[in-house]
Amino acid sequence: MMKSIFTTIICLGILFSIQSTYAQEELSFLKGKNIKEWESISAALVVEKRINEAIIYLNKILEQEPDNLKALSNKAGLLIKLEKFEESLKISNKVLEMDPDRISTLINKAIAQKMLKEYEESFLTFSKIMILEPDNENVKKARANLLSDTPSISAINSEYEVHAQIIVRDENTNLIATIESTNARVLESVFTERWWERLHETDNIIKSNELEILHKTNFIIHDDYIGMIAFERQMEGYNIKLFEVFVPMIQLEETDTAEVQWTIIKK
């Protein structure tokens, strides 16, 4: 029994010695002597998904150069990976005070704002990037994804009134049902405002007694049931729901058609 315990202790001692030697060699390898080496080590650690350690080396750089924009921007990006969104946003704002058009930092800022549920602010940040880089496909998709994820608000609390009428007919065009609803929600965003302003350019807006009115008709692609209808825009593969109206649940046969007549009023 004693011999077994003694053997185990020896084995553990050897194992500990090997691990300690390996750790010392690794730390020695990662030590670095200057900013350039610390940058390389940090990048290598990111590849290995050792985010906290990568930040340690960025901090070493910032101790020497507090305004190193590359290190600050990289740190903001890594903090997003660690879900430290407020800290990331704070650093991004600091960078943008010194370099307002730094794309990588603007992207970090937009992502952090989205994760903090600052949807409108995130949209504006993404939009600024689009001004600087109109052909940036990744940012186009990220902005569209943001809009598709942005929660809507009740139309009661908005400057819009939304009325939808659904007319259902069978295959012989016989009237089956007419349903109306004003139980609506609105995407409250600069995006919606800009879309509405563009309608003025196409003469789709009617003005009456200081109100702006849009009439629009579309058809619902066949679905078994309808409980909610949406006035949508397609963007980069995402459906952006500008207006949503909830209606009593109705069932459609495969041969039925459903026409939706929208009346949207901006007060």
N, C-alpha and C positions, 0 to 999 in steps of 0.2 A: 504493500500500500504506500509506504513512504517513498519507495523507489519510483512509483507511478507519479506521485505528487511532484517529486524532485524533477523527473523528466519533463512534466508539464511546465514547471516553472522555467526550466532551461529553454524549452521551445518558445514560451511566451517572451522570454527575454531576448531571444534571437529575433523573433518576429518584430518586437518593439524596436530593436536596434535597426533592423532593416527599414521599417517605416520611418523612423526618425531620420535615418541617413537620406532616404528618398525625399522627405519633406525639406530637409536642409538644402539638398541639391536643387529642389524645385524653387525654393525661396531665393536661393543664390542666383538661379537662372533668371528669375523674374525681377530681381532687384532693380536693375537699370541704373544708369548714371546721369541721364539728362532727359530733357523734354522729348526729344525725338525717340529715344528708347522707350520712355514711358508710354508714348502714343502707340508704339508698336505692340508693347505688352498688353495695353488695354484692348487694342483691336483683337489680338489673339485670344484674350480671355472672353471677349464677346462671342467669338466664333465657337468657343467651348461652352457658351451659355453660363459663364461664371460672372454674372452681372455685377454682383456686389464687389467682387475683387477688381473688376474692370473700373468701377467708379473710384476705388481707392487710388488707382494710378492717375485717373483724371484729376482727383483732388491734389495729388502731388504736383501735377502741372500747375494747377490753380494757386497753389501755395507760392509758386515762383512767379507766375503770371496771372494775377486775379482777373484780368480782362482778356484772357486768351479765348477768343470767340469760338474757335473750333472745339476746344475742350468743354466750354460751357454748353454749346449746342449738343455735343455728343452726350454730355451728362444729362441734359434735359430729355434726350431721347431714351436713355437707359432708365431713367426714373419712371418713364411711362411703362416700360416693361415690368417694373416693380410695383406698378399701380400707385405710385406716389404722384398723382396728377397735379395737386396744388403746388407742390415743390417744383415740379417740372415747369408748370406755367410761369411761376415766379422767375425762374432762371431764363426762360425764353423771352419774357418781357424785358429782362435786363439786357440780353443780347440785342434785341430789336431796338432798344434805345440807342445803341451804338451803330447798328447796321440794320436799318428798317426793312431792307429788301432781301435779307438772307433767307433763301428758299427753305433750306433744311430746318431752320428754326421756326419759320412760319408753319411748316407742316407739323412740327412738334406741338406748336401752340394750338393749331386747329384740332388736333387729336385730343390733346389734354382738355380743351374746352368742351369737346363733345362728351368725353367721359365724365366731365363734371356737370353734364346736362345743361351747359351753356350753349344751346343749339344755335341761337341766332348769332351769337358772337363767333361761333365756329364757322357758320356759313359765310360771314363777312371775311373771316381770315382766309378761308378757301378761295373766296372770290378775289381777294387781293392777289393770291398766288396765280389765279387764272389770268389776271391782267399782266403779270410779269412773265408768265409762261403759258400762253394760250393753248399750246399743243401738248401740255402735260396730261397724258391720258390717265395716269394713276390718280391725279388730283381731280380730274373730271369725274371719275367713278367714285372717289371718296366723297366728293360734294353731293353727288346724286344719292349715294347711300345715306349720307347724313340727312338729307331732306326726306327720304323714305322712312327714316327712323324718328324724325321729329314729331313729337306728339301734337295733335290738333287741340283746339279749344272749342268750347261751345260757341255757336254762332251768336247766342244771346250776349256774350261778352266781347263780341267783335264789332267791326264796322260794316259787316255784311249781313244781309238777310237772304236766306236760301230757300227756294221753294222747288220741289220736284214733283212731277206728275208722271206716273207710270201707266201706260195704256197697253193692256195685254189683249192680243187677238189670236184666234186659232188659225189653222192652215188655210181656212177659207175666208180669212180676214174678218170673221165675225168677232164682235166685241165680247170679251170674257170678263174683264175687270178694269176699273180705273181706280188708281190709288194715289193719294196725295199726302205729302208730308213736308213739314218745316222743321222737323227734329234734326237739326244739322250741326256739323262741326266744321271748323275752318283751320287751314294751315296758316297760322299767323306768322308771317315771315316777310322779309324784304323780297324774297323770291316771288311770293304771291303778288306783292305790290308792283314789282317790275313787270310781271306777266300781265297784270291788269292794265298798266300804262301802255304796253305794246298793243293792246286791243284797240286803243284809241287810234293808233296809226292805221289800222285795218277797217275802221268805221264799224266795228262790231258793237260799240257801246252807244246806247241811246240815252240822251240826257233829258230828264223831265223833272221840273220843280226841284232843281238842285240835286237830284238823285242821278246816279249812273246805273243803267240797267243793261244786263246781258241776257239775251235769249239764246238758248242752244238746244239742239235736239240730237240725240244719239240712240243707238240700239244696244241692248244688252245681249252679249253673246250667250248662247243657251247655257243655262244652269238649271239644276233641279229645283233649287230654292233661291228666293231672293229675300234678304232681310235688311240689306244695306246696299246702297249704290254710291258710286264715287265718281266725281268729276276729276279726271286724272290727266297728267302730262307724263309722257315717256321721256326718260333721260338716262342715257348710258346703261340701258338694260334694267332700270329701276322704274317702278310705278310711283309717281309723286301724286299723292291724293290732296288736291287743293281744297276740295269740298266733299264732305260725306253726309249722306242723308239716310237716316234709319226709317224703315217702313215696316208695317205689319208683315209678318212672314207669309209669302205666297209661293205656291208650287207651280212650276211650268212643265207642260208636256214638251216632248222633243220637237214637235212641229209648231209650238207656240212662238210668237214673237212679242218682244216687250220694247216699246218705244218710250224713251225718257225725255220729257220736256222740262228743261231747266229754266228757271228765272232767278237770276242772282242780282241783287241790288246792293250797291255800295252807298252807304248813307253819307 
